Amino acid sequence: MDYKFNNFYELISYQAKKRGKKVALFVDDEKITYADILEAADKLAAFLAQKGVKKGDKVAFFLRNSPEFVYSIFAASKLGAIVVPINTFLKEDELTYILEDSGSSVLIASAVHGKVVNSSKASSLCQFILWEDEMSAQGEQHYSFDEALKTDTSVEHTPSALEDTAVLIYTSGTTGKPKGAMLSHKNIFSNARSGQKTIKVKPRDRGIVFLPMFHSFTFTIAIMLPMYVGMSIVIIKSLKPFANIFKQTLLKRVTLFFGIPDVYNALAKAKLPWYFMWFNSIRAFISGAAALQPKTLDAMAKKFKRATLLEGYGLSEASPAVSMNTFRKQKPGSVGTALEGYEVKIVDEELSEVDRGAIGDIIVKGDNVMQGYLNRPTATEETIINGWLLTGDVGYMDDEGFIFIVDRKKDLIISKGINIYPREIEEVIDAFQGVAASAVIGLMDEKNGEVPVAYIELEEEVDALDEAGLKKYLKEHLANYKIPKQIHVILALPKNATGKVLKRVLKENLREEG
């Protein structure tokens, strides 16, 4: 497969030449053109080079959503450096761990996260810290972005090859310590191009970015894909007030809305003003990160008749997109068919393909598959076998190639030798009146091996769970061995930045409770 660009810097150079005066980024009332991005990236690259950043160095981001995040991607690429976007929800010890594990020599951070940065070991681990906004600390190691963008020297482009590592994405760590997935320029460009064809993205489209830019879904699908195509994106710096997202969607004539299930759950229930429903320009809602509830899919379809909700599937190790429903055909409960250029198989424990409709492990092959995990050759060998990425997800494929996710393999509950898939139970619980979301985990049991336990988050307007009603409902829809032996109502399920439930936290809590 031929690729138009070898690296990110070639991409932005091309777009600046072809459509330099076009607005690439809308940020509040500010308009930033493709030419502006290239100019800022060039100045920042020169500054970083002066400070000793070179090819192969790791440049870590601990940034809020901002134009500076975008500039930094292309500046690092000009020097052949590797970008390390870090989850800004992390605490100081977690930040320290990733900086140390990645070997990042530079940290670019936002002052709003200054407390975490200054409490971490960033100052001792990194050669210097560059602040996106008002500096949060003083000293020789600390510089401001304003200072960097005043650099009056230039630096030559140090070319990177398609196969060179471009980005280091740390996995969410839902089941343990985060691992750094090494993604090449080819990985990202492959994903951007495949996504472009499925979503039918044109330069005239406009996307909105309010999800955290550090996440692989946002990085590739909501930033690099638009940059690859030459379209405009609207950057939302903060989720609060939430109404601003819809205001900007309307005012900036957004056509592609990138979201996650939590957003669509809220959107499906929200009472939006008539003028938004009438005048919005949205043609497609793109959903990633976690599975959508059937009731959300149904509500969104009824509410937005001029737009299509396209649910997809992916993981950081696959850059991240693997499959997606299309405009031509969507199947409720399915994450669509494999994106163009990728192969997906459902296999047994020996990696032999199973029959259509049979449940097995989901494996993926294509230019989107990561190079491996940084510093973890054993984990890499266990995850990539003969070019196939073992996703760790369990599912099945129908006769038309539509993929259905059953569950995470690690979340599987085995009771008396029988497999219980938590997601099946969760879908039943989620459909019960008053339930906002649920999570089912396994509890060790001497008699059965494991038994299911449910954690439930209620709708805001609901004061208490009708537990007797729920148990009756579960008996009507599930086999007895699948019915949770314990039901816990909690204020909010623990989630990562993109809405995935952290079952590891629930399991730890359950162990502590005895």
N, C-alpha and C positions, 0 to 999 in steps of 0.2 A: 504494500500500500504506500503510495507516494504522499508526502506531506509538504505543504506550501512553505512552512517555516521550520527551522531547526531548533529555535529557542524562543522564549517570550520576548526578548528584546527585538528580534527580527520582526515579530508580530506587530509590536507597537510602532516600530519604525515604518513598516508598510502602511499601517492605518493612518499614521500622521501624514504620510506623503499622499495617500489616496484621498483621505477625507479629513484633512487637518483642521478645517474650520467647523466641522460638525461637532455638536455638543456630545461628549462621551459620558459625562457625569453631571447629573443635577444634584446639588447638595443644598437644601433649603432654597435660598434665592440665588445661589451661585451657579454659574454655568461654566463647565470646564471642558475645553475641546480636546480632541485627540492630539493636536499640536501642543497644547498646554501640558498634557500628561508626559509627552516625550521630553519636553523642555525640563520639567520638574525631575523626571527620572535621570536625565543626563547630569543635572546639577548635583543630585543626591549621589549618583554613582561616583562623581568626581570627589565629593566629600568623603565618601566611604573609602575610596581608593587612597586618599591622602592619609587616612587613619589606619591603613594597612590591610584593608579587606581585599582578598584576592580569590582567584578561581578555586572552587571546592570548599571555601569557608561557609560556615552555617550562620545565617542571619535570622535570629529569632524575632517574631512579632508578638507583642502582648498589647494589641491595639484594639480599640473600639472601631466600629464601622466608620470609615473616613476616606477621603481622597488619598491621604498619606499612605494608607494600606496599599492602594493601587499603585501609587508612585514607587513604593518600596519593592513591590514584586518585580517591576521592570528595571529598577536600578540594580537590584541584586543580580538579575539576569545579565545585565550589561557586563558585569564583572565576572560572570560565570559562577557566582555564589549560589548557595542553596537556601531556599526560603523555608523557615520553620514556623508556621502559624500555631500559636498556642492558645488553648482554651482560656478565655479571660475570666471564667467562673472558678478557676482553680485558686487554691490558697498558696501561701508562700512556700510550704514544703513541696507541694506538687510542682510548682513553677521551678523550684530549685532542681528537682529530680529531672525534669525534661531538659533544662539548660545543661545539666551535667551529662545526662545520657546522650544528648545530641552533639555535645561538644561545641555549642554555639559560642562564637567569639564576640558577637554583637547582639544587643537587645534593643529593639525599637518599641517604645511603649507609650501609652497614653497616660496623662496625669491623673485621670479618673481612677486608674489602677495603681497609682503611685504608692499607696500604703502597702499593697501586696508586694510590689517590686522591691521597695526599700526594706521590707521585712525578710525578703528572701536573700539568697546568697548571690544574687545577680551581679553585684558590684565586684565580688571576688572571682566569679566564674567568667565574666565577660570583660573584654578589653575596654569597652565603653558602652554607655547607654545613651540612646538618642530619643528625645521626648517629642512626641507628635504635637503637643500643645504646651501650655505653660509648664515650665519645668517643675518637677516634683522634688527634686533634690539638687543640691549644689555640690560643686567639686570638679576636679580635673577630668573625671571620667564622664561627666554629664554634659550633653550638648542639646541644643534645641533644633527643631526642624527648620525654623526661620533662619537660623544661622547656616544650616546645611544648604538651604536653597539660595543663599547669597554667594555660594562658591563661584568664583569667576574663572576657574581653570576647567579644562576638559580632560577626559580620559578615553582612550581607545576601547572599542568593544572587544572583550575577550570572548570569542565565540565558544558556545557550548554545542555539543552534538545532540541529535535527537535522543540518543540512548543515555545521555548524561542525566544524573539525578537533578531534578529541578526543585522538587518540594519534598519535605519530610512531614508527613501528617501523622500525628500521634493518635492511635486508636482511642476510643472513648473510655476504655478501661472499665466497662460494665461488669467484667468478670475478673479483673485483677489489674496489675500494673500496666499502664499504657505502653504500647510498643510503637516505634517509629516506622511507619510504612514508607519506603523509598519509592517515589513516583518520578518517572522520567518525563521529559518534554513530550515524548511520543505518547506516553500514557495519557497525559492531560489533553493533548491535541486530538488524539483518537476519540476520547470521550466527548470533547466539545463538538467534533464533527459528527459523531453518531447521534448525539443529542440534537444537533441542529437539524439533521434530516428527519428525525422523528417528530420534533416539535414544529418543524417547518419554519425555522427562524429566518427572518429577513432583516436587512439593515434598517428598515423603517420601524421595526418593533422597538418597544421600550419595556425594560424590565424594572422591577423594584427589588432592592436589597435591604431587608430589615433583619433577616436572619444573621447570626454572627458570621462574619467573613472568615473566621478561622476554621470553620467546619468544611469538610471536604465537599459536601453537596453545594454549599454556597460558593466556595472557591472555584470549583470547576463549572458548575451549571449556571450560576447566577453572576459570575464575574468573567471567567476566562472564555466561556462560550459567547457572551455578548461582545467581548473584545475581539474574539476570533472572527465574528460575523461583521463587526463594525456598527453595531447598534448602540443605543443609549441606555444607561441605567440610572435609576433614581436611588441615591444612597440615603438611608434613614439611620441617623446616628444613634438614636435611642428608641426603644419600644414604647416609652412613655412620653406623652400621652398616646395611647394606642389609636385613638381617633385620627392622629396625624398621618398614620399609614394610609387610611382611606382618603383623607384630604389630598395627600400627595398623589395617590393613585388616580384620583379624579382630575386634579389640576394639571398633572404632567402627562395625562393621557396614556397611562400604563396599559400595555397590551398583554404582557406576560407577568403573571403573579406567582412568585416562588414562595412556597410556604411548607409547613410541616403539619402533621395531624392536629396538634393543639390549636394552631391558628384556624384551621378549617372547622374544627369542632366549635370554636367560638364564633366563627363567621356564619356557620349554619344556623346558630341560635340568635345571632345579633339582629336587632331591629334597626336596619340601615335606613337612612333617609331616602325618600322616594326619588330625589334628584340623583343620588348616587346610583341607584338601581337603573334609572333611566338613561343617564349620561355616561356611565363608565365605559371604557374602551377595551375592557379585558376580553381577550379571545381564548385564553387558556390559563387555568390554574395548574401549576406543576407541584406535585407533592412528593417528598422524599423523606428519608430518615427513619420512619416507622410506619406500621400498617394503619390504614384508615378504617374506622368503624363503619359497618354497613349503613347505620342510621345517618352518619355524616355524609356519605356518598349520596344517599337518597335525598337528604335535605338540600345539599348543594345543587343537585340536578334540578330540583323543583324551584329553587330560588334564583339561580343564574341560568336562564334558558338560552342565552346567546354565547355562553362560554362553556368550554369543555374542561372537566377536571381529569387530568392525566396522572394516574398513580404509577409510580415506578419503584424499582428496587435497586439497591446498591450497597456497597460497603467501601470503607476507606481504601482497602487493599485492591479495589477494582476501579479506583480513580474518580468517582465512586460508582457511576451508573452502569447497570448490567442490563436491565430490561425496563420496558415502559409500555403502557397502553397507548394506542394510537388514536388519532382523530377518526380514522375509518372504523375502528372497533375497540370497544372497551368491555371488559367482563367484570362485574362486581365481585370483589373478593380476590381478583387476580392482580398481579403486578405487571401484567402484560407479557409480551414476547421479547426475546433477546434483541438488543439493539443491533443495527446493521454492523457486520464485521465480527460479531462475537458469537461464540458457541456456548450453550448451556445444556448440561446433562443432569439427569437424576440417576444416581448410582447407589449400589449397595456398599457394604463394608469393604468389598474387594475392588471397588471402583468399576464394577461392571454395570453397564446401563440397564435399568429396570424397565418394565413395560409402562406404556402411557397409562396414567391414572394411579400407578403404584407410588407409594411414599418412599422417599430415599433422600440421600444427601445431595445438595445442590453444588455443582462444580462449574467453573467458568473458565473459558480460554479466549484469548484475544490480546490485542495491543493495549488493552486497559489494565491488564494484570500487572501488579507492582513488581519491582525488581527484587523485593524481599524486605525483611525487617533489619533495621540498622543494628549492628553488633549482636545479632541473634541468628547465627547460621542454623542451629538446630530447629528453632521455631520456623525458619524459612523453609527448611527441607520438609518439615511436617505439614506445611501449609500449601506449598507449590510442588506438585508432583507431575513430572513430564509436561510442564507448561500449564497444567490445570490448577486453578486456584480452588482450594477446598474452603468454601465460604463459612462452614460451621452452621449453616441453616438447613433445615429439613423441609421438603416440600414435594410437590408432584407437578406433572405437566400433562395437559389434556391433549386431545388428538390434533388440535389446531396450534399447538406450541405455546399456549398460554400457561404461565407459571403461577402456581399457588403456593404461598409460603405457609407451612404448617407451624413451625416453631424454630427457635434456636436449639441446636443439638444439645448444648450445655444446659438448657433449661428443661430438658426432657425428664419426666417423672416416671420411675419404674416401680410399679406396685404389683407384688406377687408375680413378677416376670412380665407384666403387661405394660406396654408403653402408653403413657398418658401425656397428651400434648396440651400444655397450659393454655395456649392461644385459643384452642377450641372451647375451653371452659370460660375464658375471659370474654369471648364473643357472646356467649349466652348471658353471662352476668351483665355485660355492658348494655344489653338490650332490655334489661329490667328497669322499670320506671324509677327514676330518681338517682340512678347510677351514672356518674360522669366518666369514670374509668376504673379499671381493676387490674390487678396483677396476681397471678397464681404461681406459687413456688412449692417445692417439695420439702416435706418435713420427714426426717428419719423416724421410722416406726419399727419396733421389734417384730411385730407380727406380719406387717405387709412390706417391709423394706422402706418404702416411702409412701406418704399420703399427701394429697393436695391441700394447700392452705391458701385462702384468698384474702387479699388486701383490697379494700374498696374505698374509692374517693367519691363523695356524693356531689350532686349538683348543688350549686350555691344556694338555691332557694329551698333545698330540702334539709329539714332539721334532723331527721332520724331515718335510719334504714328500716324498712318493713322486713325484718329478718325471717319471720315466719312465712311471709308471702314469697320471699326470695327462695327459701328452701323448697317450698311447694313448686315454684316455677322451675327450679333446677331438676327436681325429680321428674317433671314432665318432659324435660328436654335432654337429660343426660343419664347415662348408665350410673348405677349406684356407686361404682368404684371411682367414678370421675367427680363425684360431688365433694366439694371441699369439706374437710373434717373440722376446720376452724374458719371463722369469718371475722376479720378485723376491719373495723371502719377507722380510717385515718384521715386527718385533715387534708393532706396532699401526698400523693405518691412521689417518692424521690426520683428525680429525672435529671438527665444531662441537658446540655444546652440546646439540643435539638428535639427534646421531648421523649427520648427513649427512657423507659423506666429502668432504674438501677436496681435490678433484682438482687445483686450482690449485697446492697445495703439492707434490703428487706430480710435476706437470709441471715445476715449478721445480727440484726435486731431480734430475729426469731430465736437464734442461738442464745443470745444474752438473756432473753425472757425465760429461757429454760426449757 
